[in-house]
Amino acid sequence: MRCFALALDDPVVGVEARSLLAAAYLLPGTLRPSLALRHVRRVAAAASVPQEHLARCAAVALHAGDPDLAEELARRAGHHKDALPILATAKVRRGDREGVGRLLAGVDRPSGSTAFWHRLLADTAHRGWRREALSTWWRLRRSRVPVPSLLELLVRGLHPLVLAAALLAGALLALVLPQPVSAVLLAGDLLLAVLAIRVDLHDGRLASALAGGTWMAVAGGVTVAHWLS
């Protein structure tokens, strides 16, 4: 960060240094979204900015919580390989479903960073936009890009209360129903819990993943103990 700050006034690499400094303000230990956005706006105000730096600043604005600025910068980034998934994700966060559909309709094979496409996939699924999520998933799969399973995509689209109710109902029914039926219910319940834990780990929610793993161990242990008693 100090090196980036020292290079801000350089006439050749100043804009690039500022875009990198903005990104650095989103790293663990230096997390300052307001400062990241301040530097992004300074880059956006520059007279001539290469598409690569605009795309980087669009990603920073998106993760710092300003989808409007992210959309503007992604549009200005033009044909940069990462511009389209960032632009589409910004539209998702703004609730522009029609705009996302139009963008995906023009994509044959996704290019650019896989991370941005995975973020788009996660955001559309989380919104419950199944058509757009499946469209993104299919395009990534066709391009041989690693993608989560369709079951994980379904779990990501479930409301947390619905997921919790399904897990609780499965665990309780496994305790009261006959063993062959309860075994099937418990297996399905544990599969659902594993998928939810994978989603939490992928999104960096370590505490939630740990809680889910603990619940899974307790629910399975109690049910097995009940069968043996």
C-alpha positions as CSV (number, residue, x, y, z in Angstrom):
1,M,0.0,0.0,0.0
2,R,2.9,2.4,0.7
3,C,4.4,1.7,-2.7
4,F,1.0,2.4,-4.4
5,A,0.6,5.6,-2.4
6,L,4.1,6.8,-3.4
7,A,3.3,6.2,-7.0
8,L,0.0,8.1,-7.1
9,D,1.4,11.3,-8.6
10,D,3.5,9.5,-11.2
11,P,2.3,10.7,-14.7
12,V,2.8,7.2,-16.2
13,V,1.6,4.7,-13.6
14,G,-0.4,7.0,-11.3
15,V,-3.8,5.8,-12.4
16,E,-2.8,2.2,-12.2
17,A,-1.3,2.7,-8.7
18,R,-4.5,4.4,-7.5
19,S,-6.7,1.5,-8.8
20,L,-4.4,-1.0,-7.1
21,L,-4.5,1.1,-3.9
22,A,-8.3,1.1,-4.0
23,A,-8.3,-2.7,-4.3
24,A,-5.8,-3.0,-1.4
25,Y,-8.3,-1.2,0.8
26,L,-10.6,-4.3,0.5
27,L,-8.0,-6.7,1.7
28,P,-8.2,-8.3,5.2
29,G,-6.4,-6.2,7.7
30,T,-6.8,-3.0,5.6
31,L,-10.5,-3.2,5.0
32,R,-11.7,0.4,4.4
33,P,-14.5,0.4,1.8
34,S,-15.0,4.2,2.0
35,L,-11.3,4.8,1.1
36,A,-11.5,2.3,-1.6
37,L,-14.5,4.1,-3.2
38,R,-12.8,7.5,-2.8
39,H,-9.8,6.3,-4.9
40,V,-12.1,4.6,-7.4
41,R,-14.0,7.9,-7.9
42,R,-10.6,9.6,-8.5
43,V,-9.8,7.1,-11.2
44,A,-13.2,7.5,-12.7
45,A,-12.7,11.2,-12.9
46,A,-9.4,10.9,-14.8
47,A,-9.4,12.0,-18.4
48,S,-8.1,8.8,-20.0
49,V,-8.1,5.5,-18.2
50,P,-7.1,2.1,-19.7
51,Q,-9.9,-0.5,-19.8
52,E,-8.0,-2.8,-17.4
53,H,-7.9,-0.2,-14.6
54,L,-11.6,0.7,-15.2
55,A,-12.5,-3.0,-14.9
56,R,-10.5,-3.3,-11.7
57,C,-12.1,-0.2,-10.2
58,A,-15.5,-1.6,-11.2
59,A,-14.8,-4.7,-9.3
60,V,-13.7,-2.7,-6.3
61,A,-16.8,-0.5,-6.4
62,L,-19.0,-3.7,-6.6
63,H,-17.4,-5.3,-3.5
64,A,-17.3,-2.0,-1.6
65,G,-21.1,-1.7,-1.9
66,D,-21.7,0.8,-4.8
67,P,-23.3,-1.1,-7.7
68,D,-24.2,2.1,-9.5
69,L,-20.6,3.2,-9.8
70,A,-19.6,-0.4,-10.6
71,E,-22.1,-0.5,-13.5
72,E,-20.8,2.9,-14.8
73,L,-17.2,1.8,-14.7
74,A,-17.9,-1.6,-16.2
75,R,-19.7,0.0,-19.1
76,R,-16.7,2.3,-19.7
77,A,-14.4,-0.7,-19.6
78,G,-16.0,-1.7,-22.9
79,H,-14.7,-5.0,-24.3
80,H,-12.4,-5.8,-21.4
81,K,-12.7,-9.6,-20.6
82,D,-13.9,-9.0,-17.1
83,A,-16.3,-6.1,-17.8
84,L,-19.3,-8.2,-18.7
85,P,-19.6,-10.4,-15.6
86,I,-18.9,-7.4,-13.3
87,L,-21.6,-5.3,-15.2
88,A,-24.1,-8.2,-15.0
89,T,-23.4,-8.6,-11.2
90,A,-23.9,-4.9,-10.7
91,K,-27.3,-5.2,-12.4
92,V,-28.2,-8.1,-10.2
93,R,-27.5,-6.1,-7.1
94,R,-29.5,-3.2,-8.5
95,G,-32.4,-5.6,-9.2
96,D,-32.3,-5.1,-13.0
97,R,-33.3,-8.6,-14.0
98,E,-34.2,-7.7,-17.5
99,G,-30.8,-6.1,-18.0
100,V,-29.0,-9.2,-16.8
101,G,-31.1,-11.3,-19.2
102,R,-30.1,-9.1,-22.1
103,L,-26.4,-9.3,-21.2
104,L,-26.4,-13.1,-20.9
105,A,-28.3,-13.5,-24.2
106,G,-25.3,-12.0,-25.9
107,V,-22.7,-14.4,-24.3
108,D,-21.8,-17.6,-26.1
109,R,-18.7,-18.7,-24.2
110,P,-17.7,-16.7,-21.0
111,S,-14.2,-15.2,-21.0
112,G,-12.2,-13.4,-18.3
113,S,-11.7,-14.2,-14.6
114,T,-13.7,-17.3,-13.4
115,A,-14.1,-15.5,-10.0
116,F,-16.3,-12.8,-11.5
117,W,-18.5,-15.4,-13.2
118,H,-18.8,-17.4,-10.0
119,R,-19.9,-14.2,-8.2
120,L,-22.6,-13.6,-10.8
121,L,-23.7,-17.2,-10.5
122,A,-23.9,-16.9,-6.7
123,D,-25.7,-13.6,-6.8
124,T,-28.4,-14.7,-9.3
125,A,-29.0,-17.9,-7.3
126,H,-29.2,-15.9,-4.0
127,R,-31.8,-13.6,-5.6
128,G,-33.9,-16.5,-6.6
129,W,-33.4,-15.7,-10.3
130,R,-33.3,-19.3,-11.4
131,R,-33.5,-18.7,-15.1
132,E,-30.5,-16.4,-15.0
133,A,-28.6,-18.6,-12.6
134,L,-29.1,-21.7,-14.8
135,S,-28.2,-19.7,-17.9
136,T,-24.9,-18.7,-16.3
137,W,-24.3,-22.2,-15.0
138,W,-24.8,-23.8,-18.4
139,R,-22.5,-21.3,-20.2
140,L,-19.8,-21.9,-17.7
141,R,-20.2,-25.7,-17.8
142,R,-20.2,-25.6,-21.6
143,S,-16.9,-23.7,-21.5
144,R,-15.5,-26.4,-19.1
145,V,-15.2,-23.9,-16.3
146,P,-15.5,-25.6,-12.8
147,V,-18.9,-24.8,-11.4
148,P,-20.9,-25.9,-8.3
149,S,-23.4,-28.7,-8.7
150,L,-27.0,-27.9,-9.4
151,L,-27.9,-29.1,-5.9
152,E,-25.6,-26.4,-4.4
153,L,-27.2,-23.9,-6.7
154,L,-30.6,-24.9,-5.4
155,V,-29.4,-24.6,-1.8
156,R,-28.0,-21.2,-2.4
157,G,-31.4,-20.1,-3.7
158,L,-33.3,-21.2,-0.6
159,H,-34.3,-18.7,2.0
160,P,-32.3,-19.3,5.3
161,L,-35.5,-19.9,7.2
162,V,-36.7,-22.4,4.7
163,L,-33.4,-24.2,4.8
164,A,-33.4,-24.2,8.6
165,A,-37.0,-25.5,8.7
166,A,-36.2,-28.3,6.3
167,L,-33.1,-29.4,8.3
168,L,-35.0,-29.3,11.6
169,A,-38.0,-31.2,10.2
170,G,-35.8,-33.9,8.7
171,A,-33.9,-34.4,11.9
172,L,-37.2,-34.6,14.0
173,L,-38.9,-37.0,11.6
174,A,-35.8,-39.2,11.6
175,L,-36.3,-39.7,15.3
176,V,-40.0,-40.7,15.2
177,L,-40.4,-42.6,12.0
178,P,-39.4,-46.3,11.5
179,Q,-35.7,-46.9,11.0
180,P,-35.7,-47.6,7.2
181,V,-37.6,-44.4,6.5
182,S,-35.7,-42.4,9.1
183,A,-32.4,-43.6,7.6
184,V,-33.4,-42.2,4.2
185,L,-34.6,-38.9,5.8
186,L,-31.4,-38.6,7.8
187,A,-29.3,-39.2,4.7
188,G,-31.2,-36.5,2.8
189,D,-30.9,-34.2,5.8
190,L,-27.2,-34.6,6.1
191,L,-26.7,-34.1,2.3
192,L,-28.6,-30.9,2.5
193,A,-26.5,-29.8,5.5
194,V,-23.2,-30.7,3.6
195,L,-24.3,-28.6,0.6
196,A,-25.2,-25.7,2.9
197,I,-21.8,-25.9,4.6
198,R,-20.0,-26.0,1.2
199,V,-21.9,-22.8,0.2
200,D,-20.9,-21.1,3.5
201,L,-17.2,-22.1,3.1
202,H,-17.2,-20.8,-0.5
203,D,-18.6,-17.5,0.6
204,G,-16.2,-17.2,3.6
205,R,-18.8,-17.6,6.3
206,L,-16.6,-19.8,8.5
207,A,-18.7,-19.4,11.7
208,S,-21.8,-20.4,9.9
209,A,-20.1,-23.4,8.3
210,L,-18.8,-24.5,11.8
211,A,-22.2,-24.2,13.3
212,G,-23.7,-26.2,10.4
213,G,-21.1,-28.9,10.9
214,T,-21.7,-29.1,14.6
215,W,-25.5,-29.3,14.0
216,M,-24.9,-32.1,11.5
217,A,-22.7,-34.1,13.9
218,V,-25.2,-33.7,16.8
219,A,-28.3,-34.5,14.7
220,G,-26.6,-37.6,13.2
221,G,-25.3,-38.8,16.6
222,V,-28.7,-38.4,18.3
223,T,-30.5,-40.3,15.6
224,V,-28.0,-43.2,15.6
225,A,-28.1,-43.3,19.4
226,H,-31.9,-43.5,19.2
227,W,-31.7,-46.4,16.8
228,L,-29.3,-48.3,19.1
229,S,-31.4,-47.7,22.3
